Amino acid sequence: MTKLSTQRPNRLWWECREKLRHLRLHGAVGAFADGQLTGVRHTRVAAHVARCWTCSGELIALRLMKASIRGHPHRAPTSPA
């Protein structure tokens, strides 16, 4: 019984740490997608994206949007006649 009671607080602490890490690194996903991060920050965001479904989904969406924008030529708006 004591084993369960010691695991529960550890699990809650781990979940809280993961949520804080998510909040801290979530804003860096865009910079990560653009290749603007280097060093330790790049490593931390890459590790977070590998574990976090929300951020990995956001990264995939950002990469798809950027590829879509690059794939279409820029068109000037038509002038009203």
N, C-alpha and C positions, 0 to 999 in steps of 0.2 A: 504494500500500500504506500509506503514512503517513496518508492520508486516513481509512482505516478505523480505524487505531489511535488517531487523535485523536478520532474520533466515538464510539468505544466508551466511553472514560472519561467523556465528556460525557454520554452517554446514561445511564450508571450513576449519575452525580452527580444528574442530573435525576430519575431514578426514586427515589433516596434522599430527595431534597428533597420529592417528591410524597408519599412514604410518611410522612415526618415531618409534613408539613402535614396529611395525613389524620388521623394520630393526634392532633394538636393540635386540630383542628377537629371531629372526629367527635362529641365530647361536646356540642358546641354545636348540633347539628341539632335536638334537642328544643326548645331555647329559640328557635331560628329558626322552627320550626313554630308555636310559641305567639306569635310576634311580640314576643318579649322583647328582641331584640337591636336595637341602634341604632348608627348611625355606621359607623366603620371595621370593627368586629366583624361587623356585619350584611353589609357589602360583601364581606368576606373569606369568610364562610360561604356567601353566595350564589354567589360565584365558584367555591368549592370544590364545592358541590353541583352546579353546572353541569358540572363536569369528572368528578366521581367517581360511578361507577355505584352503588357500595355506599351512599354517603350519600344519593344521590338516591332510591334505592329505599327507604331508611329514612324519608326525608321523605314520600314518597308513602304508605307504610304508616301513618305517624303521622297524616297528614291524613285518611286513610280511617277510621282508628279514632276520631278525634275527631269526624268527621262522623257516624259510626254512633252514637256515644254521645249526641251532641246530638239525633239523630233519634228516639231512643227515650225514652219517658217513664220516669221513675224509678219502680220498683215496690217497695213494701215487701215484705219477706219474709212469707210466710204463717205464721201462728202454728200450732203443732201442736195438734190437737184432742184 
